[in-house]
């Protein structure tokens, strides 16, 4: 089991502190990616082949938690127009919202 998988399982089990362990791993992967790619690389060359999930402001937190697994951040777009980005959300954002709700 990878370290990221272990942390995600901890988060699923209710360990709110585990989210803090996830971000340093994600940022380390991003640093490695940047170091191994030429400076003139285009953003589209770095994007994953699979389509990124899109969130909406009126979605339930449990649905958002399921969709964000495996992603550092996800865009939040308006249902009125998919081209209207209202923000981005991270796993710690979702966990903080759960804590406030309880």
C-alpha positions in Angstrom: 0.0 0.0 0.0 1.4 3.4 -1.0 1.8 6.2 1.6 -0.9 8.2 -0.2 -3.3 5.2 -0.1 -2.6 4.7 3.6 -3.3 8.4 4.3 -6.5 8.3 2.3 -7.7 5.3 4.3 -6.9 7.1 7.5 -9.0 10.1 6.3 -11.8 7.8 5.3 -11.7 6.3 8.8 -12.2 9.8 10.3 -8.6 10.8 11.1 -8.8 14.6 10.3 -5.0 15.0 11.0 -4.2 12.7 8.2 -5.1 15.4 5.6 -2.1 17.3 6.9 0.2 14.4 5.9 -1.3 14.3 2.4 -0.4 17.8 1.2 3.4 17.5 1.7 3.4 14.2 -0.4 1.4 15.9 -3.1 3.7 18.9 -3.2 6.8 16.7 -3.3 5.3 14.9 -6.3 4.7 18.2 -8.0 8.3 19.3 -7.3 9.6 16.1 -8.9 7.3 16.6 -11.9 8.6 20.1 -12.4 12.2 19.1 -12.0 11.8 16.3 -14.6 10.0 18.4 -17.3 11.5 21.0 -19.5 10.8 24.6 -18.7 9.0 25.1 -22.0 6.6 22.2 -21.5 3.0 23.1 -22.1 0.4 22.6 -19.4 -1.7 20.3 -21.5 1.3 17.9 -21.7 1.3 17.6 -17.9 -2.5 17.0 -17.5 -3.7 13.5 -16.8 -5.3 11.6 -19.7 -8.5 11.1 -17.7 -10.9 13.9 -17.2 -10.9 15.7 -13.8 -14.1 15.6 -11.8 -15.9 18.9 -11.5 -17.7 20.0 -8.3 -20.7 22.3 -7.9 -21.4 24.6 -4.9 -24.6 22.8 -4.0 -23.1 19.3 -3.8 -23.2 17.3 -0.5 -19.9 17.0 1.3 -20.0 13.2 1.3 -20.2 13.3 -2.5 -17.4 15.8 -2.7 -15.2 13.7 -0.4 -15.7 10.7 -2.7 -14.9 12.6 -5.8 -11.8 14.4 -4.5 -9.9 11.2 -3.6 -6.8 11.0 -5.6 -6.8 14.7 -6.4 -5.0 17.5 -4.6 -7.6 20.1 -5.7 -10.8 20.1 -7.7 -12.5 23.1 -9.4 -15.9 24.2 -8.2 -18.0 25.5 -11.2 -21.4 27.1 -11.5 -24.2 24.9 -12.6 -25.5 27.9 -14.6 -22.4 27.8 -16.7 -19.6 25.3 -16.7 -17.1 27.9 -17.7 -17.7 29.9 -14.5 -15.2 28.8 -12.0 -16.3 29.7 -8.5 -13.3 28.4 -6.7 -11.2 25.3 -5.9 -11.5 22.9 -3.0 -8.9 20.7 -1.4 -9.3 17.7 0.9 -8.4 19.8 4.0 -11.1 22.2 3.0 -13.7 19.4 3.0 -12.4 17.9 6.3 -12.6 21.4 7.9 -16.2 21.7 6.7 -17.1 18.3 8.2 -15.5 19.4 11.5 -17.5 22.6 11.5 -20.7 20.7 10.7 -20.4 18.4 13.7 
